[in-house]
Structures are given as C-alpha cells and as structure tokens.
Amino acid sequence: MAESPRNNCYGSVLRSTTERHGTEPPNVTIDQMLYNLNVYLDKRLGLRKCHDDMCQRYSIKHLESEQWALPDIKRAYGKTQRFWTNTKKDGLSVVSVKQILYHLQKCETDKLQREIKTEKAKVRALAEQLQTVKTDKEGLLHENDKMITLLSKIFK
C-alpha cells in the first residue's frame, strides 16, 4: 500500500516517509527497521569502540555473536548508572540497551525452541502410539480372519 501512490482530495500523490515531505509509512518490516537503526547508531555514536571499551574495562566476555551473559549486563548497567556526565553515559547506555534486547531475544528464542522440542516429543509419542494401535489392529484382523476360516471349515 505504501508503494502505490494514492491521490488525496487535492490531487497530489502521497509519498512514503523516507521521501521528502512524505506522508505514508514506509513499507518495511520491524527487522529491517531495527537493523537500519542499529547500523546508524553504531556509526553515529561510535558504539563499536564504546562496546570494546566496556568489554575491556569491565572484563566482559562474549558468549556468542557479541552477546554478553546476564550478570555482565547487570554489572555494566550498574556502572553506567553511576556516571554523572551524559556524554559517557549515552554510548554506554545504548550498548547496554542493545545487550538487553539481545538477551531478551535469546530468551524468547530459547523458550520457543523448548516449546518446539516438547511438541516434537508429543508428536513422536503420538506416532509411536498410532503405530502400536495399527499393529494391534493388524493382529486382531489376522486373528479374525483365522477365526472366520476356522468357523467356515467347521460349518461346511
């Protein structure tokens, strides 16, 4: 919808907000917005250097993909809260917010993976149960066929 120009009552075309004097929201996903703003903040505030300084100063080790452990996030947050000057606090605060967001995203991903694992286990259990029911049914049908043939021989 944001891609297609529409005419308003004055006959002018609405443009997306990425264009000058735009009025429509751009047609992007949340992930694209987050990535774009993240890249901008990294460049604008020099967050790469700030991140590396925090890791070195507070002895923070990354777990995977630049993600910190929860105790390290809490420690960095506590140190950030003690700063009086805003210039130091700004970059460190943004790095801390990014780490908190990474942590929350990882927690949500882990939760979803656990749910998927339990659902797969339930499906496997149901499949095994179905298989046992099928084998039992086949056995009963086989016994039924034996009885029918036996009865047909007796009554002939």
Residue pairs with C-beta under 8 A, 6 or more apart in sequence:
1 24
1 27
2 16
2 24
2 25
2 26
2 27
3 16
3 27
5 13
5 14
5 15
6 13
6 14
7 13
7 14
8 14
14 22
14 23
14 24
15 21
15 22
15 23
15 24
16 22
16 24
16 25
16 26
16 27
17 23
17 24
17 25
17 26
18 26
28 36
38 98
41 47
41 94
42 48
45 90
45 91
45 94
46 91
47 91
47 94
47 95
47 98
50 91
50 92
50 94
50 95
51 66
51 95
54 60
54 76
54 92
54 95
55 61
55 62
58 72
58 75
58 76
58 79
60 68
60 72
60 75
60 76
61 68
61 69
61 72
62 68
63 69
66 102
67 99
67 102
67 103
67 106
68 76
68 99
68 102
68 103
70 103
73 96
73 99
73 100
73 103
76 92
76 95
76 96
76 99
77 96
77 100
79 92
80 89
80 92
80 93
80 96
83 89
83 92
